[in-house]
């Protein structure tokens, strides 16, 4: 064991003279592709909210808000672990940190899978959220300072390469997860069409007699066929008799990610002390000054005593908050906004492809914007993010309103283009911040400082999903009440086996949904699903305005904070 740990230490992975620095990025990208699968979390939302019901949510299934918070916990522990591991990384090097990341990320998936099998939500939180989140943090910081040292001539491009894989992880993970879910899926027992099964309602639950016992069932109507994970007939299905395949998918991915990350970690090398690329000299003082690039260094602890650290913390936090909440529910949001108005176009496959394209643009933005920042400067780059991003977030409620009033593919194209551009800037913000930190605080301790700044990501991991789930929940409640007020009470009674006075219990048991109510609503009633996220978008735009002001206030660090040369 001692010999194994010794092989992981920093001094054992110093590159020999003549080592090709371009051999380092593939290891970094491989690890980030694995941990970047967290961005495809929304693929898991439907199956996790249907673990027992499978074709729909049963009364005891987990709510979307509870499931989204697993993603949030993972992001929180990403930031906390990165902050704590920053100085450790500088001491032991990227290989040891990468191996620890592989154990945590792979183990987190496995423990989370056990939580799904036993239907213990706390185990899912502990596994994927806490342990997996620690793996995210360790895997995220391990290559950043290493690549900045290998590429001092192109810091933005280097951090873009280091973090590009994280944005692109969902590009591979989204179709892989969909394929595994389909592979392990098994439909629940089918009792027949609704009119052939005797149904009763107790405590908001729909029940039917199966083998002489009353069993909870899911009733799938015509309006819900498009939301099925796999094609199937409308009618009545028995709760607890099928599987979404999500537990087996977790276990499979845990093993695969562990192996890939372990192999990549052993490919890390660090440059010798004082190494510089052949033929490169640092930029002259005047050119560096124009782009706020310092030649001095600031210690990790001293950086926390500067206003620049906290301004950049706000910049990162609010940029991430504005995007991460949307990322966590991307597939659900696309389906709710356009699924009812353009069902022929926006089906389950389209929504899954949307998640995939988010990853593509997220990844492209990380490399493109970070590389561009080498030429226009980091501060200017973030100014573009916040000005353009504010306008794009404000455009989404307008698009949703238009598609509700007049369904047309044009509005889908506008929404698609706006969100994809948003995600290039979301990813670009992550990739550019390490270079921004190196410019402001120097390169010597940039890994540790970057790790501590990632607590902003932890905060955003709470704020983003909290905003989007709480605001959405309020919008759903208001929409359901408004629809019930328009529906004939007799029709409501006939459909749900209970009168509108029991609405709260029916909603709690997931018997009443917007989709089911729209089937009973008078002709001409506008489906409110497309407007469920409007208030969220206004809040996100406001956060970007605050971040714009913080970025404008960033100035060079006072000389009193510099280390003695």
N, C-alpha and C positions, 0 to 999 in steps of 0.2 A: 504493500500500500504506500509506504514512504517513497519507494522508487517511482511509483506511478505519479504521485503528487509532485515529485521533483521534476518529472518530465513536462509538467504543465507550467512551471514557473517562467517568469519573464526572461531571466538570464539564459534560459535554455532555448529560446526561440529568436535570438538575435541573428539577423540575416548575415550571411557571409559576403565579402566584397564581390561586386559584380552581380548581386542578386537582382533579378528583374522585378521591379516594383509592381508591374501589372499582373503579377501572380497573386497579389493580395486581394484585390477587389472581388474575385469570384467567391472566395470564402465568406466575405462580408455579405455579399448579395444572397448567397445560399441560406445563411442564417436568417437574414431579414425576410426572405421569401417564406420561410417556415413560420416565423412569429407574426408576419404580416397577414396571415390567414385570419387574424382577429378581426380584420376589416370586413370579412365576409360573414360576420356573426349573424347578420339579419337572415341568412339562409336557415339558421337554426330556429328562428322565431316561430314559424308555423308548426313544425313538428314538436317543439318543446311545449307549446300551448295546447297540444293535442295528444300527449303521451297516452292518455287513457281513451279518449274519444276517437282518435286517429282521423276520421273523416270530418271532425268538428271538435270544438272544445266541450268536454264534459264538465259537469258541475265542480268536480274536484281537480280539474286540470289547473295548471298554473296560469295566472293572468299574464298578458303581454308585459305589463309594467314590472312584474316580478322577474320575468325572464330577461328583459332589457337591463335590469340592474346587475345581472351576472357580468355582462359586458362592462358595465361601469366599474364594478369592483376590480376587474382585471386591469382596467386602465389606471385606477387609483393605485394599485400595488405596483404597476409598472413604474409610475413616477416615484413612489416612495422607495422602491428597491433601487432605482437608478440613482436617486439622491444619496442613499446610504452606501451604494457600491462604488461611487465615483472615486473616492480616494483609494479604496481597495484595488480598483482596476489599475490605477497608476502604479501601485506597488507590485501586484502579482502578474500583470499583463493580460492580454486579451484571450489567450488560450484557456487559462483556468476559469475565467469568467464565462467563456463560451460553453465549456463543459458543464458548468453549474446551470447555465441557461437551458441546455438540452435536457438535463435531468428534471428541472422544474416544469418546463413546458410540456414535455412528453408525459411526465407524471401527473400534471394537472388535468390533462385530457382523460387519462385513465381513471383518476379519482372522480372526475366529473361524470364519466360514463357509469361508474358504480352508483352515483347519486341518482342518475336517471333510471337505472334498473330498479332501484329500491324506492323510487319516487320520493327521495329525501332532498328537498331543495337546498338545505344547508350544506349537503355534501357537494352539490354542484357549485355552490358559492365558494366553498373551501378549496375544491379541486381546481376548476377552471379559473375562478376569480382570484383567490389568494395565491395558491401555489403556481398556477399558470401565469398570473400577473407578475409574480416575481421572476419567472422565466422570461417574460416579455422585457422587463426592465434590464435584466442582465444581458440578454441577447441584443437589446437595442444599443446599449452604450459600448459594448465590447469593440466594435470596429471603428467608431467615429474618430477618436483621438489618434488611433493607429493610422488611418488613412490620411488625416490632416498632416501627420508627420511625414508620410511617404510622398505627399503631394503639396508641399508648401507653395509651389508655384501656381497651383490651381485649387485653392481651398474650397470654393463653391462647388466646383465639379467633383472634388473628392467627397465632400459631405453628401452631394447629390447621389453619387455612386453608393456610398455607405447606406443611405436611407432609402434609395430607390426601391430596393427589394421589399422593404416593409410596405410601401404603397402598392407594389405589384403582387404581394402575397395572395390577395383575394382573387387576382386574375387566374391563378392556378387553383386556389382553394374553392372558389365558387362552383365551377363545374365538377371538381372532384367530390365536393360535399354532396352536390345534387345527385351525382352518379352513385355514390355510396348509399345515400338515403333511398334511392330507387332500388338498389340491389338488395337492401335489407328490409324493405317495406313489405308488410303483409296486411291486406285489407281485413277489417273486422267482419264478424258474422252478419250476413244480410238477411233480414226478416221478410222483405218484400216491399212493394209500393205502400205509400202511406195509407191509402184507402182500404188496404187489405189487412191492416194491423190495428188491433184495438189498443188505443193509447189512453193513459190517465196522467194527470198532473198532480204531484205532491211536493210541496215545499219548493215549487218552481221547477222541479225536475220532470222530464218526460219519462214515463215508465211503460213497459210492455211485458206481457207474460211470456217467459221463456222457460221451457221444461218445468212448468208448474210453479215458477217463482217470478215475482216482479223484478225486472232488471232495468237499470237505467239505459236509455237508448238515445241515439242522435237521429234527428229527423233532417234529412237533406232534401231541400226543395230545389226547384229549377234555378233560382237565383244564386244558389250556393255551389252548383256543379263546377263553376270555373275556379273555385277556391280549393277544390280537392287536390291533395298531393299527387294522387294517381287517378286516372279516369275511372269512373264507376257510375252506376245507375242512381237516380234519385230514389229516395225511400227511407227505410228505417234500418239502422245498424246498432248492434249491441256494444255497449261500452265495455272496454277491458278485454276484448277478444282479438285485437289485432296489434300491430306494432308500426310505428312510424319509421323505425330503423335508426333513430337518432342515437341510441345508446351504443349500438354496435359501431356506428360511424365514429363516435368519440374514441372508442377503444382502438380502432384501426388507425386513425390519424395520430393518436398518441404515440404508437409504436413507430410509425413512419417518420414523424418529425424528430423523435429522439435519435434515430439512426443517422438521418441526414445532418442534423446539427452537430452531432458528435464528430462525424467525419470532417465537416467544415472547420470545426474548432482546431483540429490538429493540423490544418493548413495555414494557420496564422503565423506570420513572422513580423518582427519589429525592426526598424532601422537602427544601426549603431548610433551612439550618442554623437551629436554634431553633424550627422549626415545631411547632405544637400544634393539635389539632382545635378548631374553633370552639366556644366555650362550655365547654370542658373545663378543669378545674384538677386538679393532682395531689392524691391523697388526703391527708387530714391525717395528722400524724406518728403518732398513736396507732393509727389504723386500719391504716396501713402496717406498723407494728411488729408487730401481732398476726399478720400474714401473712408476716412476715420479708421485707418489701419495702423495700429500701434506696433512699435518695435520693442516695447517693454512687456513685462509679465506681471500678473497679479495673482497672488496666492488664492487658493480656494476659499479659505475663511475670510480673507480680506475682501474678496469680491462681494461677499454678503454685506459689507459695510458701505457699498457704493450705491447711489441712486440708480445707476445704469442697470444693475442687476434686476431691480424691482420693476423698472420700466419695461425691460425686455421680458420679465415674467408676465406682466399684464399683456404685452404684445402677443406672446405665445398662448397664454391662457384663453384670451378672448377669440383669437383666430381659431384655436382648436374647438372651443365651445360652440362656435357658430357652425362647425362642420360635423363634429363627432356625434351630436344627437341625431342628425339626419342619417349618418352612416349606420347607426345602430338599428334604425327602422327603415332603411332604404327600400327593401323589397316590399314591406307592408305599406309604406307611403305611396309608392308607385301604384300598387294594386288599388288602394283606397281612393286615390285622386282620379285615376283614369279607368279602373276596372269596370265600374258600373256605366260610365259614359261611353267608353270605347272598348266593350268586351271582346270584339272580334280581333282587336290588335293587342290589347294589354291583358294577356293571360299569364299563367304561372311561369311559362317558359320565357316570356318577354321580360317579366320582372326579374327572373334569375339572370338573364342576359344584362339587364340594367345594372345589377350588382357587379357583374363581371366588368362592364365598361367603366364603372366608377373606379375600379382597381386600375384599369388601363390608364385612365386620365390622371388618377392620383399618382401613379408611378411616373408617367411622362412628365407631370408637373414638377416632381421632385428633382429630376435631372435637369429639365429645361430651365426652370426658374432659378435654381441654384447656380447653374452654369452662367446664366445671364447676369446674375448678381456680381460675378467676377468683373463685369464690364461697366455696369451702371451703379454698382454699390448696393450694399444690403439695405440701407435705410430707404433708398428710392424704391427698391423692390417691394418692401413692405407697404410703402405708401400706395403703390399700384394695387396691391392686394386689397387694402381696406377701402379705397375709393370705389374700385370696380365691384368688389364683393358686396358692398352696401347696396348698390344699384341692382345687382343680380338677385339678392335675397328679397328685395322689395318687388321684383317682377313676378315672383312665384305666386303670391296671393292673387295678383291680377290675372295670371294665366289660369289659375284654378277657377276663378269667377267666370272667365270666358268659356271654359270648357263645360261648366255646369249649364250656362245659358244656351250655348250653341256648340254641341260636341263636334269637334273637327280635329283631324290628325295634325293640322298646323299648330294647334296649341300644345299638343304632345311634343312636337319637334322643338318648340320654343322652350318648354320646360326641360326637355332633355339637354338642349344646348346650354341653357343657363346653369343647370346643376353640374354638368361636366366641367364647365369653366371654373365653377366654384371649387370643385375638387382638385383641379390642377393647382389652384392657389393654396388650398388646404395642405396638399402634399408639399408644395413648394415652400410653405412656411416652416414645415418640419425640417426640410433639407437645408434651408438657408440659415436657420438659427445657430447651428454650431459654428459656421463660418463667421457669422455676426459676432458671436462670443469671442472667437479667436481674434477678430479685428479689434475688439474693444479691450479684452483682457489678456491678450497674448496667447501663445500656443502651449506653453509649458504645462499648464494645469487645465486645459480646455475640457478634457474628458470629465474631470471631477466637477467643474463648474457647470458643464452641460447636464450632468446627472442631477445636480441640485435644481437646476432650472426646470427639469422635467416634472417637478412637483406641480408646476402649472398645468401639465397634462393631467395629473391626478385630479386636480380641482376641476378641470374642464370635463373630465370623465364623469363627474357627479353633476355639474351644472347643466351640461348639454342634454343628457338623457332625462334628468329631472324636469327640465323645462319642457321638452318635447312630449314626455309621457303625461305630465300633470296637465299641461295645456290641452293636449289631445283628449285626455279623459274628460275634462270639463266640456269640451266641444261635443264629444260623443253623447254625454248625458243630456246636454241641451238639445241636440239633434233628435234624440229618441223621444224626449218629452214633446217636442214640437210635432213630430210625426204622429205620435199616439193621439194628440189632440185633433188631428185631421181624420182619424180612422173611425169608422163605425164601431161602437163598442160590441155590437153583436158579431161582427166579422172578427174582431179581436178575440172574443170568447171562443168562437168556433175554431180559430187557428191554434190558439195556445192553451185551450182548456182552462182558462182562468180569465177573470175580468181585469180591466186596467187598474183597479185599485191595488192589485198585487204586482204592479210593474217592478218595484224595487227587487222583489224576490226573483222575478222572472229574469231580470237583467243580471242579477248576481249569479244565477244558475246558468247564464249564457243561453237561455231559451229564447229570449227576445234580443234581436240584433237589428241594426239599421237595414241590412239586406232583407231580412224577413218582413220588416215593417213596410219597406218600399213595395213589396209584392201586394200589400193590402191598401196602400195609399191611393187616394183618388187620382185619376189620370191628370197629367200635367204637373204633378208634384215633382219638384226638383230634388234630386238625390243630394243630401248634404255631405256625403262622404268626401267630395273633392275639396271641401273648405275646412276640413278638420285641422289642418296645419297652418292656417293663415296667421293666427296670433303668434305662433312659434317663429315664423319668418320675420315678423316685425321686431320681435325681441332680439333675434340674431343680428339683424341689421343695426340695431342700436348698440350692441356690443362691439361691432366693428368700428363704429364711430369713436367709441371710447379708446379702442386700440390704436386708431389713427392718431389721436391726440398724444397717447403715450409714446408712440414711435417718433413723433415730431420733437419730443422733449429729450431724446437720447443725444448725448454729447460725449466727447472723449473723456476718459477717466482722469481725474485729478492726479498729478504726479506724486502726491503724497502716498498714494496707494501702491505705487510701483515697487517691485522687488529691487534691491540693490544689484547692479550689474556686476 
